[in-house]
Amino acid sequence: MDLIRRILIMVGDSPVPLNATVFVDEAHPFETVAYHIDLIGQADLADTSITRTGGGVIARAEVGPLTWDGNEFLDAIRSDTIWTRVKQRVGATVGSTTIDVIKALAVKLASDMLI
C-alpha cells in the first residue's frame, strides 16, 4: 500500500500521465510497479494504460490522471499522520485488506480530524 500511496501522490502532483519506470527503484522492480498501477486502474483511482505481451506479461504501464475517487483517496492519505494511523489500524485488526477498505478508513479518519 505504501507503493500505491507513493504512485497516487506523484500522479496527483503531475500535469501529465506517468510511466511506470518513474517509480522503479531497488525495492520496486518494474513488474511490481506495473502490477500496482494495474491495481490502481482496477480500483478506479486513476486512468491507466497497460500494454501486455502475448503471454500476458505487462510490457508498459502508464498512470494518470487521478479519477474523482482517486482524488478523494489521495486527499485522505496525503497526510503522513493519517496514513500512519490507517496502517496501524489495519495492522492491528486484519493485517491486510483491500484498497476499498483502506480508502474508507482513511476518509473516515481524515473527516474525524476535521471535526
PAKOLZA-714336 format. One record per atom (N, C-alpha, C): y, z, x; residue in one letter. Coordinates in steps of 0.1 Angstrom, whole numbers, padded with zeros to 4 digits, always signed. Layout:
<pts>
YZXA;...
</pts>
This chain:
<pts>
-0012+0000+0008M;+0000+0000+0000M;+0013+0000+0009M;+0012+0006+0021D;+0024+0005+0029D;+0027-0009+0033D;+0017-0018+0035L;+0020-0032+0038L;+0026-0039+0026L;+0021-0036+0014I;+0027-0042+0002I;+0042-0037+0001I;+0045-0025+0003R;+0058-0020+0003R;+0067-0027+0013R;+0062-0028+0025R;+0070-0035+0036R;+0073-0049+0032R;+0063-0056+0026I;+0065-0070+0022I;+0075-0071+0011I;+0074-0062+0001L;+0084-0062-0010L;+0098-0059-0005L;+0100-0050+0004I;+0113-0047+0009I;+0119-0059+0016I;+0111-0065+0024M;+0116-0077+0032M;+0119-0088+0023M;+0111-0091+0013V;+0113-0102+0003V;+0125-0098-0005V;+0127-0086-0010G;+0138-0082-0018G;+0151-0084-0010G;+0151-0083+0003D;+0163-0084+0011D;+0165-0098+0016D;+0156-0107+0013S;+0157-0121+0018S;+0162-0131+0008S;+0170-0140+0011P;+0175-0150+0002P;+0165-0162+0000P;+0155-0162+0008V;+0145-0173+0007V;+0131-0167+0008V;+0121-0175+0003P;+0107-0171+0004P;+0103-0169+0019P;+0094-0159+0021L;+0090-0156+0035L;+0075-0161+0037L;+0072-0166+0049N;+0059-0170+0052N;+0051-0158+0057N;+0039-0157+0055A;+0030-0146+0058A;+0031-0142+0073A;+0034-0152+0081T;+0034-0150+0096T;+0046-0140+0100T;+0056-0139+0091V;+0067-0129+0094V;+0061-0115+0094V;+0051-0112+0087F;+0046-0098+0085F;+0034-0095+0095F;+0029-0105+0102V;+0018-0103+0111V;+0022-0095+0123V;+0014-0085+0126D;+0016-0077+0138D;+0002-0072+0143D;+0002-0063+0153E;-0011-0058+0158E;-0019-0052+0148E;-0013-0044+0138A;-0020-0037+0128A;-0024-0046+0116A;-0017-0057+0114H;-0019-0065+0103H;-0021-0080+0106H;-0033-0084+0109P;-0036-0099+0112P;-0032-0107+0100P;-0032-0120+0102F;-0028-0130+0092F;-0036-0128+0079F;-0049-0127+0081E;-0058-0126+0069E;-0055-0114+0060E;-0052-0103+0067T;-0048-0091+0059T;-0035-0093+0052T;-0025-0098+0059V;-0012-0101+0052V;-0014-0111+0041V;-0021-0122+0043A;-0022-0132+0033A;-0029-0126+0020A;-0039-0118+0023Y;-0047-0111+0012Y;-0037-0102+0004Y;-0028-0095+0010H;-0019-0086+0003H;-0008-0094-0004H;-0004-0106+0002I;+0005-0114-0005I;-0002-0120-0018I;-0014-0123-0017D;-0022-0128-0029D;-0022-0117-0039D;-0024-0104-0035L;-0024-0093-0045L;-0011-0091-0051L;+0000-0093-0044I;+0014-0092-0049I;+0016-0102-0060I;+0011-0114-0058G;+0012-0125-0068G;+0004-0122-0080G;-0009-0117-0078Q;-0017-0114-0089Q;-0011-0102-0098Q;-0004-0093-0091A;+0003-0082-0099A;+0016-0086-0105A;+0020-0099-0103D;+0032-0104-0108D;+0045-0097-0103D;+0044-0093-0090L;+0055-0086-0084L;+0065-0096-0077L;+0059-0108-0073A;+0067-0118-0067A;+0061-0132-0069A;+0068-0142-0068D;+0063-0156-0068D;+0056-0157-0054D;+0044-0163-0055T;+0037-0166-0042T;+0031-0180-0042T;+0029-0185-0030S;+0023-0198-0029S;+0012-0197-0018S;+0000-0198-0023I;-0012-0197-0015I;-0019-0210-0013I;-0022-0214-0001T;-0030-0226+0002T;-0043-0221+0008T;-0054-0226+0002R;-0067-0222+0007R;-0074-0235+0013R;-0083-0232+0023T;-0091-0242+0028T;-0102-0246+0018T;-0110-0256+0021G;-0121-0260+0012G;-0131-0248+0011G;-0132-0239+0020G;-0141-0228+0020G;-0135-0216+0013G;-0123-0217+0008G;-0116-0206+0001G;-0108-0197+0009G;-0108-0199+0022V;-0100-0190+0031V;-0085-0194+0030V;-0077-0183+0030I;-0063-0186+0029I;-0057-0191+0042I;-0051-0203+0041A;-0046-0210+0053A;-0031-0208+0054A;-0024-0206+0043R;-0010-0205+0043R;-0006-0196+0031R;+0004-0187+0033A;+0008-0179+0022A;+0023-0177+0023A;+0030-0178+0012E;+0045-0175+0012E;+0047-0166+0000E;+0057-0158+0001V;+0061-0148-0009V;+0076-0148-0011V;+0080-0148-0024G;+0094-0146-0028G;+0098-0157-0037G;+0107-0155-0046P;+0115-0142-0047P;+0107-0132-0056P;+0112-0120-0057L;+0106-0110-0065L;+0108-0113-0080L;+0098-0109-0088T;+0099-0110-0102T;+0107-0098-0108T;+0109-0098-0121W;+0116-0086-0127W;+0108-0074-0124W;+0094-0074-0126D;+0086-0063-0123D;+0086-0059-0108D;+0087-0069-0100G;+0088-0066-0085G;+0100-0059-0082G;+0111-0063-0088N;+0124-0056-0085N;+0124-0042-0090N;+0118-0040-0102E;+0117-0027-0107E;+0109-0018-0098E;+0097-0023-0094F;+0088-0016-0085F;+0095-0013-0072F;+0102-0023-0066L;+0109-0021-0053L;+0120-0010-0055L;+0128-0011-0066D;+0138-0001-0068D;+0132+0013-0068D;+0120+0015-0073A;+0114+0028-0074A;+0108+0032-0060A;+0103+0023-0052I;+0096+0027-0040I;+0105+0025-0027I;+0117+0020-0028R;+0125+0018-0017R;+0128+0031-0010R;+0130+0041-0017S;+0133+0054-0012S;+0121+0060-0004S;+0123+0064+0008D;+0112+0070+0016D;+0107+0083+0009D;+0116+0090+0003T;+0113+0103-0003T;+0103+0100-0015T;+0107+0091-0023I;+0098+0088-0035I;+0085+0082-0030I;+0085+0073-0020W;+0073+0067-0015W;+0064+0077-0009W;+0069+0087-0002T;+0061+0098+0003T;+0055+0106-0008T;+0062+0109-0018R;+0057+0116-0030R;+0046+0109-0037R;+0048+0096-0039V;+0038+0087-0045V;+0025+0088-0037V;+0026+0086-0024K;+0014+0086-0016K;+0007+0100-0016K;+0015+0110-0016Q;+0009+0124-0017Q;+0002+0126-0030Q;+0008+0122-0041R;+0002+0124-0054R;-0011+0116-0055R;-0011+0104-0051V;-0023+0095-0052V;-0034+0101-0043V;-0030+0105-0031G;-0040+0110-0021G;-0046+0123-0026G;-0038+0132-0033A;-0043+0145-0037A;-0051+0144-0050A;-0050+0133-0057T;-0057+0132-0070T;-0068+0123-0070T;-0066+0110-0067V;-0077+0100-0068V;-0080+0093-0054V;-0071+0095-0044G;-0074+0088-0031G;-0069+0074-0030G;-0072+0066-0040S;-0067+0052-0040S;-0067+0048-0055S;-0059+0038-0057T;-0057+0033-0071T;-0051+0019-0071T;-0047+0014-0083T;-0042+0001-0085T;-0027+0001-0083T;-0022-0011-0081I;-0007-0013-0080I;-0001-0009-0092I;-0007-0012-0104D;+0000-0008-0117D;+0001+0007-0118D;-0009+0015-0114V;-0008+0030-0114V;+0003+0035-0104V;+0003+0029-0093I;+0013+0033-0083I;+0027+0030-0088I;+0029+0018-0094K;+0042+0014-0099K;+0046+0024-0110K;+0037+0027-0119A;+0041+0036-0130A;+0045+0050-0125A;+0037+0055-0115L;+0040+0067-0109L;+0054+0067-0101L;+0056+0056-0094A;+0069+0055-0086A;+0081+0054-0096A;+0080+0046-0106V;+0091+0045-0116V;+0093+0059-0122V;+0083+0066-0126K;+0084+0079-0132K;+0091+0089-0123K;+0087+0089-0110L;+0093+0098-0100L;+0107+0095-0098L;+0110+0082-0097A;+0124+0077-0095A;+0133+0081-0107A;+0128+0080-0119S;+0136+0083-0131S;+0138+0098-0132S;+0127+0106-0128D;+0129+0120-0128D;+0139+0125-0118D;+0141+0118-0107M;+0151+0122-0097M;+0165+0120-0102M;+0166+0110-0111L;+0180+0107-0116L;+0184+0117-0127L;+0175+0125-0132I;+0178+0134-0143I;+0183+0147-0137I;
</pts>
